[in-house]
Amino acid sequence: MNQPVRWYRWRPSPVGAIAGGLVILGFVLSAGVSWWFFSLCAVGAFGPGILREIGWLRDKDEFQQRADHRAGYHAYLITGIAAVLLEAYVRSGDRKLKHAEELSLLYLFLLWFTWMFSSLMSYWGARKTASRILIIFGCAVAAFNIVGNILHPVALVMQLLITTSPFFILAWVARRWPRLAGALLVVVAGSMTGE
């Protein structure tokens, strides 16, 4: 009988752990030390893919390779559409882009997040992906809340209850009632865009 694998039993591959560590290290060091450390993000995010494409790294089976290629195509489509629409917007009138130097980050995040969500959907399916992403975001928000309020225990507890627990509650709801969780996420996202 097949037993479902629990999310807490998941362990990243050594390549995934090293690549993820390089990306996180690149973000942290670029924010605190020098933006040149941001190039570590490129090594971590794109290095394993390059090594796989030239045949030096063979750590994925055919299903994973197909899912990665499909996710890459999705990232190409989304980022390409965004680039064309932005170019059409700028060229259709006398418009200047404020903070044009940030465009590379926009395209980078479009590429990364589209690829990540598409590949996770291919691996896990919609329910597990939604639940696990909510858990990951909940852990990230919890870490920020703990670091920001470590000296203020009452504020820490309130922050964890108000801003962190909804992620974990929605992760649990997403596994059991995905439509309800989806509706709640749309309501939450809509409330965040309001003034």
C-alpha positions in Angstrom: 0.0 0.0 0.0 1.4 3.4 -0.9 1.8 5.7 2.0 1.7 9.5 1.3 5.0 11.2 1.9 4.7 13.9 4.5 6.0 17.3 3.7 8.3 17.3 6.7 10.0 14.2 5.4 11.0 15.9 2.2 14.7 16.5 1.9 16.3 18.6 -0.9 18.9 16.9 -3.1 22.5 17.9 -2.5 22.5 20.0 -5.7 19.2 21.7 -4.7 20.5 22.4 -1.2 23.8 23.9 -2.5 22.0 25.9 -5.2 19.4 27.2 -2.8 22.1 28.1 -0.3 23.9 30.1 -2.9 20.8 32.0 -3.9 20.0 32.9 -0.3 23.6 33.8 0.4 23.6 36.0 -2.7 20.5 37.9 -1.5 21.8 38.3 2.0 25.3 39.4 1.1 24.0 41.7 -1.7 21.7 43.5 0.8 24.3 43.9 3.5 27.8 43.9 1.9 27.9 44.5 -1.9 25.6 44.1 -4.9 28.4 42.1 -6.6 27.4 39.2 -4.3 24.1 39.1 -6.2 26.0 37.2 -8.9 25.9 34.2 -6.5 22.2 34.1 -7.1 22.9 33.5 -10.8 25.3 30.6 -10.0 22.8 29.0 -7.7 19.7 29.5 -9.8 21.1 28.8 -13.3 24.3 26.9 -12.7 22.7 23.5 -12.1 20.5 23.9 -15.2 23.5 24.7 -17.3 25.4 21.7 -16.0 22.4 19.5 -16.7 22.1 20.8 -20.3 25.7 20.2 -21.1 25.5 16.7 -19.6 27.8 17.2 -16.6 25.1 16.8 -14.0 22.7 13.8 -14.3 20.6 14.1 -11.1 17.1 14.1 -12.6 15.0 11.5 -14.2 13.0 12.0 -17.5 9.8 13.2 -15.7 11.8 15.9 -13.8 13.6 17.0 -16.9 10.4 17.2 -18.9 8.8 19.2 -16.0 11.8 21.6 -15.9 11.7 22.1 -19.6 8.0 22.8 -19.5 8.5 25.2 -16.6 11.2 27.0 -18.6 8.9 27.4 -21.5 6.2 28.9 -19.2 8.8 31.3 -17.8 9.8 32.3 -21.4 6.2 32.9 -22.3 5.3 35.0 -19.2 8.5 37.1 -19.3 8.2 37.6 -23.0 4.6 38.8 -22.8 5.6 41.2 -20.0 8.6 42.5 -22.0 6.5 43.1 -25.1 3.6 44.8 -23.2 6.1 47.1 -21.4 7.8 48.0 -24.6 4.5 48.7 -26.3 3.4 50.9 -23.3 6.7 52.9 -23.3 6.8 53.4 -27.1 3.1 54.2 -27.6 3.5 57.7 -26.1 5.9 60.1 -24.6 6.5 58.0 -21.5 9.5 57.5 -19.4 10.0 54.7 -17.0 10.7 55.6 -13.4 13.4 53.4 -11.9 14.2 51.7 -15.2 17.2 50.1 -13.5 14.8 47.9 -11.6 13.5 46.3 -14.8 16.1 43.5 -14.7 14.8 42.5 -11.2 11.2 42.5 -12.6 12.2 40.1 -15.4 14.3 38.0 -13.1 11.5 37.6 -10.6 9.0 36.8 -13.4 11.4 34.1 -14.7 12.1 32.6 -11.3 8.6 32.6 -9.9 7.0 31.4 -13.1 9.5 28.6 -13.4 9.2 27.7 -9.7 5.4 27.6 -9.6 5.2 25.7 -12.9 7.7 23.1 -11.9 6.2 22.6 -8.5 2.7 22.2 -10.0 4.2 19.5 -12.3 5.8 17.7 -9.4 3.2 17.9 -6.7 -0.1 19.0 -8.3 -2.2 22.1 -7.4 -3.2 21.1 -3.8 0.2 20.1 -2.5 1.9 23.1 -4.2 -0.6 25.6 -2.8 -0.3 24.1 0.7 3.5 23.9 0.6 4.0 27.4 -0.7 1.7 28.8 2.0 3.8 26.9 4.6 7.0 28.3 3.1 5.7 31.9 3.1 4.4 31.4 6.6 7.8 30.3 7.8 9.4 33.3 6.1 7.0 35.7 7.7 7.5 34.0 11.0 11.2 34.4 10.7 10.9 38.1 10.0 8.5 38.6 12.9 10.8 36.7 15.3 13.8 38.7 14.2 11.9 42.0 14.3 10.3 41.4 17.7 12.7 39.2 19.6 13.0 41.7 22.4 9.3 42.3 22.7 7.5 39.1 23.5 4.0 40.5 23.5 4.4 42.1 20.1 6.0 38.9 18.9 3.1 36.7 19.9 0.6 39.2 18.4 2.6 39.4 15.1 2.7 35.6 14.9 -1.0 35.3 15.6 -2.1 38.1 13.2 0.4 37.9 10.3 1.8 34.4 10.4 -0.9 32.0 11.5 -3.2 32.8 8.5 -0.6 31.2 6.2 -0.6 28.0 8.1 -4.4 27.9 8.5 -4.8 28.5 4.8 -2.2 25.8 4.1 -4.3 23.3 6.1 -7.5 24.4 4.4 -5.9 24.2 1.0 -5.2 20.5 1.5 -8.8 19.7 2.6 -11.0 22.3 0.8 -9.0 23.8 -2.1 -11.9 25.9 -3.5 -12.5 27.5 -0.1 -8.8 28.2 0.3 -8.6 29.7 -3.2 -11.6 32.0 -2.5 -10.0 33.1 0.8 -6.7 33.8 -0.9 -8.4 35.9 -3.5 -10.2 37.9 -0.8 -6.9 38.4 1.1 -5.1 39.4 -2.0 -7.9 41.8 -2.9 -7.8 43.4 0.5 -4.0 43.9 0.3 -4.3 45.9 -3.0 -6.8 48.4 -1.5 -5.7 51.8 -0.2 
